[in-house]
Amino acid sequence: MKPRWSASFQIAAVYVGTVVGAGFATGREIVEFFSRFGFLGFAGIFISGFILIYLGAKLMRLAALVGAKSYQEFNEFVFGRFFGRIINALTLLMLLGVCAVMLSGAGAIFEEQLNFPKVAGVLITICLSILVLMIGMKGLFVVNILVVPLMISFSVILMGKSVQSPHFSEQLMAVPFLADGWKAVVSPFTYAAFNLFLAQAVLVPVAGEIKDDDTILWGGILGGIALTLILLSSHIVLTMLPKVETFEVPMAVIVKNIAPSIYWIYVFVIYGEIFTSVIGNVFGLERQLRKYISLPSISIVILIFLSTYFISLIDYGKLLSYLYPLFGYFSLAFIVLLWLKPINRKKFST
């Protein structure tokens, strides 16, 4: 059966939009897992890219095959019923942690780029998020449709400017000495594991709606390739910034230095990506918690923000560099078991 290409491209867009979150948009996540290791990070991106292509497609194909409607059901399929329930509880905590990191990233933009207090940035983001969640989600999808292509376009433009740097090849090939340099070996795996584990909250129900194996397969492949290309272009740009690990929002600093004419647009794009990620994350959390807490939706949303607000006041870079790798280690078992699960294509035709 031939894939329905329009549906495959839609799946790819959802895949990219799900993974490209706050840490990705600011560049801080790419620095933590890849760019701070220099050329070793460049090699690591290819490993991570292969995992995102192969296992991203496999995750969605298996979800469609077993008829999973949510990541809770899919986790029970991957880990078994008993351990799946434990993993689902851990997922809730991870999503809360990611929400705190995203709020911290929003605050970092206000502090580092706009010279506003970080607390003001966090509170403004929370208020805007609650407002959107009360009104509805349609506006959120419109923002994502605008923000993701703009961010990809800017990444390509910045890569083009970085390649023209007289010290381009020297900086790209450099391998800095780091006390934790051993992490360059595990980072590609933890990065891919963490992103796939959290992306399943969106990818599983999407795959369940499509159901056609070839369409899902190519959607996963195209989405994974797009993510790999964005990672590579962003890494090339980030390696051009000296002491890149010292900045909270390194991509904005680079834009300010080499493309000041688009600086404010790019800051808006980064904030837009963080904002949509916060809303999507909180929306998913509210849907889960509603099963366990008998309160109105708005009350649950406020509880989520209250529980993440104080954590979000920690420095964005420190918070991300601690929580994201930790979540990556937790998620390694997920990609190993996912790799081992067989796919019976015959079942798709029944």
Secondary structure, DSSP 8 states (H G I E B T S, - for coil): ----HHHHHHHHHHHHHHHS-HHHHHSHHHHHHTGGGTHHHHHHHHHHHHHHHHHHHHHHHHHHHHT--SHHHHHHHHH-HHHHHHHHHHHHHHHHHHHHHHHHHHHHHHHHTT---HHHHHHHHHHHHHHHHHH-SHHHHHHHHHHHHHHHHHHHHHHHHHHTSTTHHHHHH-----TTTTHHHHHHHHHHHHHHHHHHHHHHHHHHHH--HHHHHHHHHHHHHHHHHHHHHHHHHHTTSTTGGG-SSHHHHHHHHH-GGGHHHHHHHHHHHHHHHHHHHHHHHHHHHTTT--S-HHHHHHHHHHHHHHHHTS-HHHHHHHHHHHHHHHHHHHHHHHHH----GGGGG-
